[in-house]
Amino acid sequence: MEESAFNTLAEAELARIESALDASGADVDIEPKPGGVLEIEFENGSKMIINRHTAAREIWVAARSGGFHFRPQDGAWLNTRDGVELWAMLAKLVSEQAGETVGLARPA
């Protein structure tokens, strides 16, 4: 995949993530940073970083429980280790870090 196509795809996904987190009701502060980075701060002071990694053509998630890499495949972003879909993993990670169930669904 060409770099520009990847960046467009990843930026759109990051925007969807930001929008879904805003709408989720979770008590988080989201700060978009230059270069395709979302910094999410939770009420308990912990942070999660979600960013595009252009060289690897992946979206990376750094959470309290670890780091995860997702590649675009067949219209979804799949974890490079176990094939778990990005949105399923985000719902789990955000819920764990927030200390409450947070429902996240990929907006259309």
N, C-alpha and C positions, 0 to 999 in steps of 0.2 A: 504494500500500500504506500502510495506517495506520501511524503511528509505533510503536504498541505491538506490532503484528504483526511489523513489521520487527525491533524490538529482541528479541523472543522468538526469531525465526528466526536472527538473527545471534548471539545468545548461545549458542544450541544448536550452531551451527557452530563458534564459538570453543571451546566445551567439547570438541567432537569433535577439533579440531586439537590442543588441549592433550593429550588422551588419546592420540592417535596419535603425537605427538612423544615422550611418556613411554614408549610401547611400542616405539618405533623402534630403540632402542639407541644413538641418536646422543648424543654427549657434549655435552648442552646443559642449561642451567638455564632453567627456565620460571617466570616470575613474573607471575601474573595481577594486574592493576591495576584499580582502580575505573573504572567507565565503559566496560567492554567492551574492555579492552586486554590483550594478551599481550606481554610483553617476553621475548625469547629471547636468551640470551647463550651464545655459542659458546666452545669451549675456547681459540680464538685471540684472544679478547677482543672480537670483533665482535658486534654486536647486530642483531636483526631485531625490528621492531614490527608486530604484527598487531592491527588495531582495527576496531571498527564505527564508521561515520560515518553517524549517524542522519539528518542533514540531507540527505545525498545518497542515502541508502538503499543504502549500499555497505559492503563490507568492504575496508579498505585494508591493503596490505602495504608496509612500508618495509624494503628489504633493501640490502645493500651494492651490489648491481648496479642499484638503482633503486626507484622507487615504482610500485605497481600497484593498480588499483581493480577490484573485482569486484561485479557486480550479480546479484541472484537472478533466474533466468530458467528456466522449465520444470524446476524441481527441482534446478538446479545453480547455482553461482556462476560467472559468466563474466567474463573480463577485458574491460573496456570498450573497449580498443584493438584487440585481435585475436581475442577470443572464446575464448581458451584457458581451460580449466576450472581453478578454484582449486587443486584437489588436485594436478593435473599440474604446475602452476606452483610450488606449494609444494615438491614433491619435488625439482624442479630447483633452486630457490633455496636450500633447506636443504642439499642436497648440495654446491652450489657454495660456500656459506659455511662448511660444516663441513670441506670438503676431502676428503670421502669420500662414497660413494654411500649415500644414506639413502632407504629405501623408505617411502613414505607412501601409505596408502590410506584413503579415507573409511570410518570404521567405520559399521556399519549402525545 
